[in-house]
Amino acid sequence: MKSIFEFVRKEFFQFRRDPKMFALILIAPVVQLIFLGFAANLDVTLVRTVIYDQDRSSTSKDFIEKFSSSGYFRIEKYVSSYDDIIKDIDNGNAIMALVIPDDFEKNIYGKRTTSVQALFNGSDGNTANISAGYVQKIISGYSEKILMDFKNKSGQKVSGANITPEIRVWYNPELKTRNFMVPGIVGLLLSLITLILTSLAVVKEKEIGTMEQLIVTPLKPYQIILGKLIPFVLLAFVAVLIILTAMWLIFGIPVKGDIWFLFLSSFLYILSTLGLGLFVSTISKTQQQAMMISIFGVMMPMIFLSGFAFPIENMPLVIQTVSYIIPLRYFIEIIRGVVLKGLGLTDLWINAVMLLLMGVAILFFSSIRFRSKLE
């Protein structure tokens, strides 16, 4: 035990001689959280719009006012032809074009159905889809208002059963994408710290020749492995504290659930990433190789298949099946559940057990391979 303690001390002394490493571990995650937190935003709050009003009546102006007063649409300009619409959408000056036909007012006062055309720049499917939802809501409200006005003017009484929806959104009432993405970024940054830096630290020992010196010392292989991994476990927990604090102070997203369960889950997840980092170090000869394998061989699949950015439910069945072997999937479900929903062990124990099993298995087999390399 004393030998492991001295080895860990040696690792921290080595970190202290390399200030860039401490900056990378403790400062870089906060910087990345800020950039990713503000950048990872799929909310649509401003739709640049051009209007092609062929009717130019008071009714069409009132209809256009519903869009401009909604707070979502900004009228960039009025155009006089479809060619102008094509030009503005192609140049990126407009996301949407609203076309009002020349018989708009006539059809409305004649109690006939009329159509308006909404053209979207579909190159960004998410923005176009959300904008189309805004359009449908405004038109639906405007149509209902017209119908009520006609009934009131004609003296008809509006009676009968009505269904009035009372919509309540739990956990994220403002429907902000950031509140969903930022907790997942915590898991992403924890992966970067433990996986990549672990593999680089071990390979660095090989490159500078100090690994051979460690092998000829009385230290046993398991003591070398523990001495290498324990410092990164401690630094990872420090990073978790810093990131959670920054998440609360900068983005106003506190931890609503059991924070001790979150720390326990972080430790279980760290077992997997440390094991993967150790494995990468056994198949890499240089730090460049370790970096490339860690990012493109491990990190990228974990990001794509974990549900961090893309819903797993929307993936093909084969990809959904593969995602069950991704540790980050379970950790992201835990951290989003604890931070946003206020859940704890009783609700997420299956995810914690999966992290434990996967972490122990990955770390065990990676340690065996690393030990065989030492011997």
VEXFIVO-124545 format. One record per residue (C-alpha): residue number from 0; residue in three letters; chain; x, y, z. Coordinates in nm, 2 decimals, padded with zeros to 4 digits, always signed. Example, Ala and Ser with C-alpha at 12.3 -4.5 7.8 and 13.67 -1.06 7.14 Angstrom:
# VEXFIVO-124545
[0; ALA; A; [+01.23; -00.45; +00.78]]
[1; SER; A; [+01.37; -00.11; +00.71]]
//
This chain:
# VEXFIVO-124545
[0; MET; A; [+00.00; +00.00; +00.00]]
[1; LYS; A; [+00.28; +00.23; +00.08]]
[2; SER; A; [+00.44; +00.16; -00.25]]
[3; ILE; A; [+00.12; +00.26; -00.43]]
[4; PHE; A; [+00.09; +00.58; -00.23]]
[5; GLU; A; [+00.45; +00.68; -00.32]]
[6; PHE; A; [+00.39; +00.60; -00.68]]
[7; VAL; A; [+00.07; +00.82; -00.68]]
[8; ARG; A; [+00.28; +01.10; -00.52]]
[9; LYS; A; [+00.54; +01.06; -00.79]]
[10; GLU; A; [+00.26; +01.10; -01.05]]
[11; PHE; A; [+00.13; +01.42; -00.89]]
[12; PHE; A; [+00.49; +01.56; -00.87]]
[13; GLN; A; [+00.52; +01.48; -01.24]]
[14; PHE; A; [+00.19; +01.67; -01.31]]
[15; ARG; A; [+00.32; +01.97; -01.11]]
[16; ARG; A; [+00.62; +01.99; -01.33]]
[17; ASP; A; [+00.39; +02.00; -01.63]]
[18; PRO; A; [+00.16; +02.31; -01.57]]
[19; LYS; A; [+00.00; +02.25; -01.91]]
[20; MET; A; [-00.14; +01.92; -01.79]]
[21; PHE; A; [-00.31; +02.08; -01.49]]
[22; ALA; A; [-00.45; +02.35; -01.71]]
[23; LEU; A; [-00.58; +02.08; -01.96]]
[24; ILE; A; [-00.74; +01.89; -01.68]]
[25; LEU; A; [-00.89; +02.16; -01.46]]
[26; ILE; A; [-00.93; +02.47; -01.68]]
[27; ALA; A; [-01.00; +02.33; -02.03]]
[28; PRO; A; [-01.32; +02.15; -01.92]]
[29; VAL; A; [-01.48; +02.47; -01.80]]
[30; VAL; A; [-01.38; +02.65; -02.12]]
[31; GLN; A; [-01.52; +02.37; -02.33]]
[32; LEU; A; [-01.84; +02.36; -02.12]]
[33; ILE; A; [-01.89; +02.73; -02.19]]
[34; PHE; A; [-01.83; +02.70; -02.56]]
[35; LEU; A; [-02.03; +02.38; -02.61]]
[36; GLY; A; [-02.31; +02.50; -02.38]]
[37; PHE; A; [-02.37; +02.81; -02.57]]
[38; ALA; A; [-02.31; +02.65; -02.91]]
[39; ALA; A; [-02.52; +02.34; -02.85]]
[40; ASN; A; [-02.85; +02.52; -02.90]]
[41; LEU; A; [-03.11; +02.40; -03.15]]
[42; ASP; A; [-03.38; +02.64; -03.04]]
[43; VAL; A; [-03.53; +02.86; -03.31]]
[44; THR; A; [-03.61; +03.20; -03.18]]
[45; LEU; A; [-03.58; +03.41; -03.50]]
[46; VAL; A; [-03.71; +03.32; -03.84]]
[47; ARG; A; [-03.60; +03.56; -04.11]]
[48; THR; A; [-03.90; +03.60; -04.34]]
[49; VAL; A; [-03.98; +03.76; -04.68]]
[50; ILE; A; [-04.34; +03.84; -04.78]]
[51; TYR; A; [-04.49; +03.81; -05.12]]
[52; ASP; A; [-04.83; +03.98; -05.07]]
[53; GLN; A; [-05.02; +03.96; -05.39]]
[54; ASP; A; [-05.35; +04.07; -05.23]]
[55; ARG; A; [-05.22; +04.39; -05.06]]
[56; SER; A; [-05.55; +04.43; -04.87]]
[57; SER; A; [-05.62; +04.53; -04.51]]
[58; THR; A; [-05.70; +04.17; -04.43]]
[59; SER; A; [-05.36; +04.04; -04.56]]
[60; LYS; A; [-05.18; +04.32; -04.36]]
[61; ASP; A; [-05.36; +04.21; -04.05]]
[62; PHE; A; [-05.26; +03.85; -04.13]]
[63; ILE; A; [-04.90; +03.95; -04.17]]
[64; GLU; A; [-04.91; +04.14; -03.84]]
[65; LYS; A; [-04.99; +03.81; -03.66]]
[66; PHE; A; [-04.65; +03.68; -03.78]]
[67; SER; A; [-04.44; +03.99; -03.70]]
[68; SER; A; [-04.60; +04.03; -03.35]]
[69; SER; A; [-04.55; +03.66; -03.26]]
[70; GLY; A; [-04.18; +03.73; -03.17]]
[71; TYR; A; [-04.06; +03.44; -03.38]]
[72; PHE; A; [-04.07; +03.59; -03.73]]
[73; ARG; A; [-03.87; +03.90; -03.85]]
[74; ILE; A; [-04.00; +04.05; -04.17]]
[75; GLU; A; [-03.69; +04.12; -04.37]]
[76; LYS; A; [-03.86; +04.27; -04.67]]
[77; TYR; A; [-04.15; +04.25; -04.91]]
[78; VAL; A; [-04.09; +04.11; -05.26]]
[79; SER; A; [-04.28; +04.13; -05.58]]
[80; SER; A; [-04.20; +03.79; -05.75]]
[81; TYR; A; [-04.11; +03.43; -05.70]]
[82; ASP; A; [-03.77; +03.51; -05.85]]
[83; ASP; A; [-03.70; +03.74; -05.56]]
[84; ILE; A; [-03.80; +03.47; -05.31]]
[85; ILE; A; [-03.56; +03.22; -05.47]]
[86; LYS; A; [-03.28; +03.47; -05.47]]
[87; ASP; A; [-03.33; +03.56; -05.09]]
[88; ILE; A; [-03.36; +03.19; -04.99]]
[89; ASP; A; [-03.06; +03.09; -05.20]]
[90; ASN; A; [-02.84; +03.37; -05.06]]
[91; GLY; A; [-02.94; +03.28; -04.70]]
[92; ASN; A; [-03.12; +03.62; -04.64]]
[93; ALA; A; [-03.44; +03.44; -04.55]]
[94; ILE; A; [-03.54; +03.11; -04.39]]
[95; MET; A; [-03.90; +03.14; -04.49]]
[96; ALA; A; [-04.11; +03.31; -04.76]]
[97; LEU; A; [-04.48; +03.37; -04.70]]
[98; VAL; A; [-04.69; +03.40; -05.02]]
[99; ILE; A; [-05.04; +03.55; -04.99]]
[100; PRO; A; [-05.27; +03.50; -05.30]]
[101; ASP; A; [-05.45; +03.79; -05.47]]
[102; ASP; A; [-05.79; +03.66; -05.37]]
[103; PHE; A; [-05.71; +03.63; -05.00]]
[104; GLU; A; [-05.95; +03.89; -04.86]]
[105; LYS; A; [-06.22; +03.81; -05.12]]
[106; ASN; A; [-06.23; +03.44; -05.02]]
[107; ILE; A; [-06.23; +03.51; -04.65]]
[108; TYR; A; [-06.53; +03.75; -04.67]]
[109; GLY; A; [-06.70; +03.52; -04.91]]
[110; LYS; A; [-06.67; +03.24; -04.65]]
[111; ARG; A; [-06.45; +03.03; -04.88]]
[112; THR; A; [-06.14; +02.84; -04.80]]
[113; THR; A; [-05.83; +03.02; -04.90]]
[114; SER; A; [-05.47; +02.90; -04.91]]
[115; VAL; A; [-05.14; +03.07; -04.83]]
[116; GLN; A; [-04.80; +02.93; -04.92]]
[117; ALA; A; [-04.50; +02.90; -04.69]]
[118; LEU; A; [-04.17; +02.82; -04.85]]
[119; PHE; A; [-03.88; +02.71; -04.63]]
[120; ASN; A; [-03.51; +02.67; -04.66]]
[121; GLY; A; [-03.50; +02.30; -04.59]]
[122; SER; A; [-03.12; +02.26; -04.59]]
[123; ASP; A; [-03.15; +02.30; -04.21]]
[124; GLY; A; [-03.42; +02.05; -04.15]]
[125; ASN; A; [-03.45; +02.12; -03.77]]
[126; THR; A; [-03.50; +02.50; -03.82]]
[127; ALA; A; [-03.75; +02.44; -04.11]]
[128; ASN; A; [-03.95; +02.19; -03.91]]
[129; ILE; A; [-03.98; +02.41; -03.60]]
[130; SER; A; [-04.06; +02.72; -03.82]]
[131; ALA; A; [-04.33; +02.53; -03.99]]
[132; GLY; A; [-04.48; +02.45; -03.65]]
[133; TYR; A; [-04.48; +02.82; -03.56]]
[134; VAL; A; [-04.66; +02.89; -03.90]]
[135; GLN; A; [-04.93; +02.63; -03.84]]
[136; LYS; A; [-04.99; +02.76; -03.49]]
[137; ILE; A; [-05.04; +03.12; -03.61]]
[138; ILE; A; [-05.26; +03.02; -03.90]]
[139; SER; A; [-05.47; +02.80; -03.68]]
[140; GLY; A; [-05.52; +03.08; -03.43]]
[141; TYR; A; [-05.60; +03.33; -03.70]]
[142; SER; A; [-05.86; +03.09; -03.86]]
[143; GLU; A; [-06.03; +03.03; -03.53]]
[144; LYS; A; [-06.05; +03.40; -03.47]]
[145; ILE; A; [-06.21; +03.46; -03.81]]
[146; LEU; A; [-06.46; +03.18; -03.75]]
[147; MET; A; [-06.56; +03.33; -03.41]]
[148; ASP; A; [-06.60; +03.68; -03.56]]
[149; PHE; A; [-06.83; +03.55; -03.83]]
[150; LYS; A; [-07.05; +03.36; -03.57]]
[151; ASN; A; [-07.06; +03.66; -03.34]]
[152; LYS; A; [-07.16; +03.90; -03.63]]
[153; SER; A; [-07.43; +03.66; -03.75]]
[154; GLY; A; [-07.58; +03.62; -03.40]]
[155; GLN; A; [-07.50; +03.25; -03.37]]
[156; LYS; A; [-07.44; +03.12; -03.02]]
[157; VAL; A; [-07.13; +02.91; -02.97]]
[158; SER; A; [-07.23; +02.62; -02.76]]
[159; GLY; A; [-07.16; +02.26; -02.71]]
[160; ALA; A; [-06.87; +02.06; -02.57]]
[161; ASN; A; [-06.52; +02.19; -02.61]]
[162; ILE; A; [-06.19; +02.03; -02.54]]
[163; THR; A; [-05.94; +02.27; -02.41]]
[164; PRO; A; [-05.58; +02.14; -02.37]]
[165; GLU; A; [-05.39; +02.24; -02.07]]
[166; ILE; A; [-05.02; +02.18; -02.16]]
[167; ARG; A; [-04.76; +02.15; -01.89]]
[168; VAL; A; [-04.40; +02.07; -01.96]]
[169; TRP; A; [-04.21; +01.89; -01.69]]
[170; TYR; A; [-03.84; +01.91; -01.61]]
[171; ASN; A; [-03.77; +02.17; -01.89]]
[172; PRO; A; [-04.06; +02.41; -01.89]]
[173; GLU; A; [-03.90; +02.66; -02.13]]
[174; LEU; A; [-03.81; +02.38; -02.37]]
[175; LYS; A; [-03.45; +02.50; -02.40]]
[176; THR; A; [-03.22; +02.28; -02.59]]
[177; ARG; A; [-02.93; +02.39; -02.37]]
[178; ASN; A; [-03.09; +02.24; -02.06]]
[179; PHE; A; [-03.09; +01.90; -02.23]]
[180; MET; A; [-02.75; +01.93; -02.39]]
[181; VAL; A; [-02.53; +02.08; -02.11]]
[182; PRO; A; [-02.57; +01.78; -01.86]]
[183; GLY; A; [-02.46; +01.55; -02.14]]
[184; ILE; A; [-02.16; +01.77; -02.20]]
[185; VAL; A; [-02.05; +01.68; -01.85]]
[186; GLY; A; [-02.02; +01.32; -01.95]]
[187; LEU; A; [-01.84; +01.41; -02.27]]
[188; LEU; A; [-01.58; +01.61; -02.09]]
[189; LEU; A; [-01.53; +01.34; -01.82]]
[190; SER; A; [-01.46; +01.10; -02.11]]
[191; LEU; A; [-01.20; +01.33; -02.26]]
[192; ILE; A; [-01.02; +01.38; -01.93]]
[193; THR; A; [-01.00; +01.02; -01.83]]
[194; LEU; A; [-00.97; +00.83; -02.16]]
[195; ILE; A; [-00.74; +01.04; -02.37]]
[196; LEU; A; [-00.51; +01.17; -02.09]]
[197; THR; A; [-00.47; +00.82; -01.94]]
[198; SER; A; [-00.37; +00.67; -02.27]]
[199; LEU; A; [-00.13; +00.97; -02.34]]
[200; ALA; A; [+00.03; +00.95; -02.00]]
[201; VAL; A; [+00.11; +00.58; -02.03]]
[202; VAL; A; [+00.24; +00.61; -02.38]]
[203; LYS; A; [+00.45; +00.91; -02.28]]
[204; GLU; A; [+00.63; +00.69; -02.02]]
[205; LYS; A; [+00.71; +00.45; -02.31]]
[206; GLU; A; [+00.84; +00.72; -02.53]]
[207; ILE; A; [+01.08; +00.88; -02.28]]
[208; GLY; A; [+01.20; +00.54; -02.15]]
[209; THR; A; [+01.08; +00.57; -01.79]]
[210; MET; A; [+00.84; +00.27; -01.83]]
[211; GLU; A; [+01.14; +00.04; -01.86]]
[212; GLN; A; [+01.28; +00.19; -01.54]]
[213; LEU; A; [+00.95; +00.12; -01.36]]
[214; ILE; A; [+00.95; -00.24; -01.48]]
[215; VAL; A; [+01.29; -00.31; -01.32]]
[216; THR; A; [+01.18; -00.17; -00.98]]
[217; PRO; A; [+01.04; -00.39; -00.71]]
[218; LEU; A; [+00.69; -00.26; -00.80]]
[219; LYS; A; [+00.45; -00.53; -00.90]]
[220; PRO; A; [+00.24; -00.48; -01.22]]
[221; TYR; A; [-00.08; -00.42; -01.04]]
[222; GLN; A; [+00.09; -00.15; -00.83]]
[223; ILE; A; [+00.21; +00.02; -01.14]]
[224; ILE; A; [-00.14; +00.01; -01.29]]
[225; LEU; A; [-00.31; +00.15; -00.97]]
[226; GLY; A; [-00.04; +00.41; -00.94]]
[227; LYS; A; [-00.11; +00.53; -01.29]]
[228; LEU; A; [-00.49; +00.53; -01.26]]
[229; ILE; A; [-00.56; +00.66; -00.91]]
[230; PRO; A; [-00.43; +01.02; -00.99]]
[231; PHE; A; [-00.67; +01.04; -01.29]]
[232; VAL; A; [-00.96; +00.92; -01.07]]
[233; LEU; A; [-00.89; +01.20; -00.82]]
[234; LEU; A; [-00.84; +01.46; -01.09]]
[235; ALA; A; [-01.16; +01.34; -01.26]]
[236; PHE; A; [-01.36; +01.40; -00.95]]
[237; VAL; A; [-01.21; +01.75; -00.91]]
[238; ALA; A; [-01.31; +01.81; -01.27]]
[239; VAL; A; [-01.67; +01.69; -01.21]]
[240; LEU; A; [-01.70; +01.93; -00.91]]
[241; ILE; A; [-01.57; +02.22; -01.12]]
[242; ILE; A; [-01.79; +02.14; -01.42]]
[243; LEU; A; [-02.11; +02.09; -01.21]]
[244; THR; A; [-02.04; +02.42; -01.03]]
[245; ALA; A; [-01.98; +02.60; -01.36]]
[246; MET; A; [-02.30; +02.45; -01.50]]
[247; TRP; A; [-02.50; +02.59; -01.21]]
[248; LEU; A; [-02.33; +02.93; -01.21]]
[249; ILE; A; [-02.31; +03.00; -01.58]]
[250; PHE; A; [-02.62; +02.82; -01.72]]
[251; GLY; A; [-02.84; +02.82; -01.41]]
[252; ILE; A; [-02.88; +02.44; -01.42]]
[253; PRO; A; [-02.86; +02.30; -01.07]]
[254; VAL; A; [-02.84; +01.93; -00.97]]
[255; LYS; A; [-03.20; +01.85; -00.86]]
[256; GLY; A; [-03.15; +01.49; -00.76]]
[257; ASP; A; [-02.91; +01.29; -00.54]]
[258; ILE; A; [-02.57; +01.44; -00.60]]
[259; TRP; A; [-02.40; +01.16; -00.41]]
[260; PHE; A; [-02.55; +00.91; -00.65]]
[261; LEU; A; [-02.42; +01.12; -00.93]]
[262; PHE; A; [-02.07; +01.11; -00.78]]
[263; LEU; A; [-02.10; +00.73; -00.74]]
[264; SER; A; [-02.22; +00.70; -01.10]]
[265; SER; A; [-01.93; +00.92; -01.22]]
[266; PHE; A; [-01.69; +00.68; -01.04]]
[267; LEU; A; [-01.85; +00.38; -01.21]]
[268; TYR; A; [-01.83; +00.55; -01.55]]
[269; ILE; A; [-01.46; +00.64; -01.49]]
[270; LEU; A; [-01.38; +00.27; -01.45]]
[271; SER; A; [-01.48; +00.22; -01.81]]
[272; THR; A; [-01.30; +00.52; -01.95]]
[273; LEU; A; [-00.98; +00.45; -01.75]]
[274; GLY; A; [-00.99; +00.09; -01.88]]
[275; LEU; A; [-01.04; +00.20; -02.24]]
[276; GLY; A; [-00.75; +00.45; -02.20]]
[277; LEU; A; [-00.53; +00.17; -02.06]]
[278; PHE; A; [-00.63; -00.05; -02.35]]
[279; VAL; A; [-00.55; +00.22; -02.60]]
[280; SER; A; [-00.20; +00.27; -02.44]]
[281; THR; A; [-00.13; -00.10; -02.50]]
[282; ILE; A; [-00.19; -00.08; -02.88]]
[283; SER; A; [-00.02; +00.26; -02.93]]
[284; LYS; A; [+00.35; +00.32; -02.98]]
[285; THR; A; [+00.34; +00.70; -02.99]]
[286; GLN; A; [+00.12; +00.97; -02.83]]
[287; GLN; A; [+00.00; +01.07; -03.18]]
[288; GLN; A; [-00.13; +00.71; -03.23]]
[289; ALA; A; [-00.29; +00.71; -02.89]]
[290; MET; A; [-00.47; +01.04; -02.96]]
[291; MET; A; [-00.60; +00.93; -03.29]]
[292; ILE; A; [-00.72; +00.59; -03.16]]
[293; SER; A; [-00.88; +00.75; -02.86]]
[294; ILE; A; [-01.07; +01.01; -03.06]]
[295; PHE; A; [-01.17; +00.83; -03.38]]
[296; GLY; A; [-01.18; +00.47; -03.24]]
[297; VAL; A; [-01.34; +00.53; -02.91]]
[298; MET; A; [-01.47; +00.88; -02.85]]
[299; MET; A; [-01.65; +00.94; -03.18]]
[300; PRO; A; [-01.86; +00.62; -03.17]]
[301; MET; A; [-01.94; +00.69; -02.80]]
[302; ILE; A; [-02.07; +01.04; -02.89]]
[303; PHE; A; [-02.27; +00.92; -03.19]]
[304; LEU; A; [-02.43; +00.61; -03.02]]
[305; SER; A; [-02.48; +00.73; -02.67]]
[306; GLY; A; [-02.78; +00.96; -02.72]]
[307; PHE; A; [-02.57; +01.27; -02.64]]
[308; ALA; A; [-02.67; +01.45; -02.96]]
[309; PHE; A; [-02.90; +01.21; -03.15]]
[310; PRO; A; [-03.20; +01.03; -03.00]]
[311; ILE; A; [-03.13; +00.66; -02.99]]
[312; GLU; A; [-03.50; +00.59; -03.06]]
[313; ASN; A; [-03.46; +00.74; -03.41]]
[314; MET; A; [-03.17; +00.51; -03.50]]
[315; PRO; A; [-03.20; +00.18; -03.69]]
[316; LEU; A; [-03.27; -00.12; -03.48]]
[317; VAL; A; [-02.92; -00.26; -03.54]]
[318; ILE; A; [-02.76; +00.06; -03.42]]
[319; GLN; A; [-02.99; +00.07; -03.12]]
[320; THR; A; [-02.87; -00.28; -03.03]]
[321; VAL; A; [-02.50; -00.17; -03.06]]
[322; SER; A; [-02.56; +00.13; -02.84]]
[323; TYR; A; [-02.62; -00.10; -02.54]]
[324; ILE; A; [-02.24; -00.17; -02.52]]
[325; ILE; A; [-02.16; +00.20; -02.50]]
[326; PRO; A; [-02.09; +00.30; -02.13]]
[327; LEU; A; [-02.16; +00.67; -02.21]]
[328; ARG; A; [-02.52; +00.59; -02.30]]
[329; TYR; A; [-02.60; +00.48; -01.94]]
[330; PHE; A; [-02.41; +00.76; -01.78]]
[331; ILE; A; [-02.58; +01.03; -01.99]]
[332; GLU; A; [-02.92; +00.88; -01.89]]
[333; ILE; A; [-02.81; +00.90; -01.53]]
[334; ILE; A; [-02.68; +01.25; -01.53]]
[335; ARG; A; [-02.98; +01.39; -01.72]]
[336; GLY; A; [-03.21; +01.21; -01.49]]
[337; VAL; A; [-03.04; +01.34; -01.18]]
[338; VAL; A; [-02.98; +01.69; -01.30]]
[339; LEU; A; [-03.31; +01.76; -01.48]]
[340; LYS; A; [-03.56; +01.52; -01.32]]
[341; GLY; A; [-03.43; +01.49; -00.97]]
[342; LEU; A; [-03.40; +01.11; -00.98]]
[343; GLY; A; [-03.18; +00.89; -00.77]]
[344; LEU; A; [-03.06; +00.54; -00.72]]
[345; THR; A; [-03.41; +00.39; -00.69]]
[346; ASP; A; [-03.50; +00.51; -01.04]]
[347; LEU; A; [-03.17; +00.46; -01.22]]
[348; TRP; A; [-03.02; +00.16; -01.04]]
[349; ILE; A; [-03.02; -00.05; -01.36]]
[350; ASN; A; [-02.80; +00.21; -01.54]]
[351; ALA; A; [-02.57; +00.21; -01.24]]
[352; VAL; A; [-02.54; -00.17; -01.24]]
[353; MET; A; [-02.47; -00.17; -01.61]]
[354; LEU; A; [-02.19; +00.09; -01.56]]
[355; LEU; A; [-02.05; -00.12; -01.28]]
[356; LEU; A; [-02.04; -00.44; -01.48]]
[357; MET; A; [-01.90; -00.28; -01.79]]
[358; GLY; A; [-01.65; -00.08; -01.60]]
[359; VAL; A; [-01.51; -00.38; -01.40]]
[360; ALA; A; [-01.50; -00.59; -01.72]]
[361; ILE; A; [-01.33; -00.33; -01.94]]
[362; LEU; A; [-01.08; -00.24; -01.66]]
[363; PHE; A; [-01.01; -00.60; -01.58]]
[364; PHE; A; [-00.93; -00.71; -01.94]]
[365; SER; A; [-00.73; -00.39; -02.01]]
[366; SER; A; [-00.53; -00.45; -01.70]]
[367; ILE; A; [-00.45; -00.80; -01.80]]
[368; ARG; A; [-00.33; -00.69; -02.14]]
[369; PHE; A; [-00.13; -00.40; -01.99]]
[370; ARG; A; [+00.03; -00.65; -01.74]]
[371; SER; A; [+00.12; -00.88; -02.02]]
[372; LYS; A; [+00.29; -00.59; -02.20]]
[373; LEU; A; [+00.49; -00.51; -01.89]]
[374; GLU; A; [+00.61; -00.87; -01.85]]
//
